[in-house]
Amino acid sequence: MKSILFLLAIALSCITNVFAGTTNSTSVAVPQSFEIEPSVDASPKPPSAKLINGAVTHYWVCIAVSSRTGRYGWSQGGSESSALGRAKSNCGGGDCKNFWMCQESGCVGIDYGHNYVAISGVAGYGLKDGSKAASKALSTCKAHSFGCGKPGHFCAKHVV
């Protein structure tokens, strides 16, 4: 009976993620807090548009966080590697290479608490991706720290 309930819970979880969008989050302890710049909302583009005004549509958004200082950098890009490379560069620290998250056609969220940073990725909610990503980062932060409550989010320029 327990195994049937366990399998049912797994199946329900998979179905929920397929129909309600996807979220993921991760976190790291850092020695100090930091401020999050104002959130950047997505500017949706038609799914068929590959070029807009001669420029490649930015389908990816990434955030990288220094596990040593808590400083972060974010970027949008036409590919995961280009967005991640710029996010790590914008972060500015050599240790920004180990704690990062990217999201295609969605948003990344970030929140911090006392010596703690949580980041999350969300896609599938459309224009609500940003608020969902910030909410997920906030709940992850609150589960591991105190002083959380200033979540922010950054979105790809193209959100489905």
ZIKAPE-V854079 format. One record per residue. N is the residue number from 0. PSI is psi as a letter, one per 20 degrees, with the letter a starting at -180 (999 if undefined). NEAR is the number of other C-alpha atoms within 10 Angstrom. Layout:
BEGIN
n->{N & N}
psi->{PSI & PSI}
near->{NEAR & NEAR}
END
This chain:
BEGIN
n->{0 & 1 & 2 & 3 & 4 & 5 & 6 & 7 & 8 & 9 & 10 & 11 & 12 & 13 & 14 & 15 & 16 & 17 & 18 & 19 & 20 & 21 & 22 & 23 & 24 & 25 & 26 & 27 & 28 & 29 & 30 & 31 & 32 & 33 & 34 & 35 & 36 & 37 & 38 & 39 & 40 & 41 & 42 & 43 & 44 & 45 & 46 & 47 & 48 & 49 & 50 & 51 & 52 & 53 & 54 & 55 & 56 & 57 & 58 & 59 & 60 & 61 & 62 & 63 & 64 & 65 & 66 & 67 & 68 & 69 & 70 & 71 & 72 & 73 & 74 & 75 & 76 & 77 & 78 & 79 & 80 & 81 & 82 & 83 & 84 & 85 & 86 & 87 & 88 & 89 & 90 & 91 & 92 & 93 & 94 & 95 & 96 & 97 & 98 & 99 & 100 & 101 & 102 & 103 & 104 & 105 & 106 & 107 & 108 & 109 & 110 & 111 & 112 & 113 & 114 & 115 & 116 & 117 & 118 & 119 & 120 & 121 & 122 & 123 & 124 & 125 & 126 & 127 & 128 & 129 & 130 & 131 & 132 & 133 & 134 & 135 & 136 & 137 & 138 & 139 & 140 & 141 & 142 & 143 & 144 & 145 & 146 & 147 & 148 & 149 & 150 & 151 & 152 & 153 & 154 & 155 & 156 & 157 & 158 & 159}
psi->{g & h & h & g & h & g & h & g & g & g & g & h & g & g & g & g & h & g & h & j & r & q & q & q & r & r & r & q & p & q & i & r & r & r & q & p & r & q & q & o & q & q & n & q & q & p & h & i & o & h & p & o & k & j & q & p & p & o & i & q & p & q & p & p & p & p & i & g & h & i & q & r & q & r & q & q & r & i & r & g & h & g & g & g & g & h & g & h & g & h & h & i & q & h & j & i & i & i & n & r & q & q & p & p & l & b & q & q & q & q & q & q & b & o & k & p & p & p & q & q & p & p & q & i & j & c & i & j & g & g & h & g & g & g & g & g & g & g & h & g & g & h & i & i & a & r & j & r & j & l & q & r & q & p & q & q & h & o & p & 999}
near->{5 & 7 & 8 & 9 & 10 & 11 & 11 & 12 & 12 & 12 & 11 & 12 & 11 & 12 & 12 & 12 & 12 & 11 & 10 & 11 & 16 & 18 & 21 & 17 & 19 & 17 & 21 & 18 & 18 & 20 & 12 & 16 & 17 & 17 & 13 & 15 & 10 & 10 & 16 & 14 & 18 & 22 & 11 & 15 & 16 & 10 & 11 & 6 & 10 & 14 & 10 & 11 & 6 & 7 & 9 & 13 & 20 & 25 & 23 & 27 & 30 & 30 & 32 & 30 & 31 & 23 & 24 & 15 & 17 & 23 & 21 & 25 & 20 & 25 & 25 & 27 & 22 & 19 & 15 & 19 & 13 & 16 & 24 & 26 & 18 & 19 & 27 & 26 & 18 & 18 & 22 & 17 & 19 & 12 & 15 & 24 & 18 & 12 & 17 & 23 & 23 & 26 & 25 & 26 & 23 & 32 & 39 & 35 & 30 & 30 & 31 & 32 & 23 & 17 & 17 & 24 & 31 & 28 & 31 & 28 & 31 & 28 & 25 & 20 & 20 & 17 & 18 & 16 & 30 & 28 & 21 & 24 & 31 & 28 & 21 & 26 & 33 & 25 & 16 & 23 & 28 & 18 & 11 & 16 & 16 & 13 & 14 & 21 & 16 & 15 & 26 & 24 & 29 & 29 & 34 & 31 & 24 & 24 & 27 & 19}
END
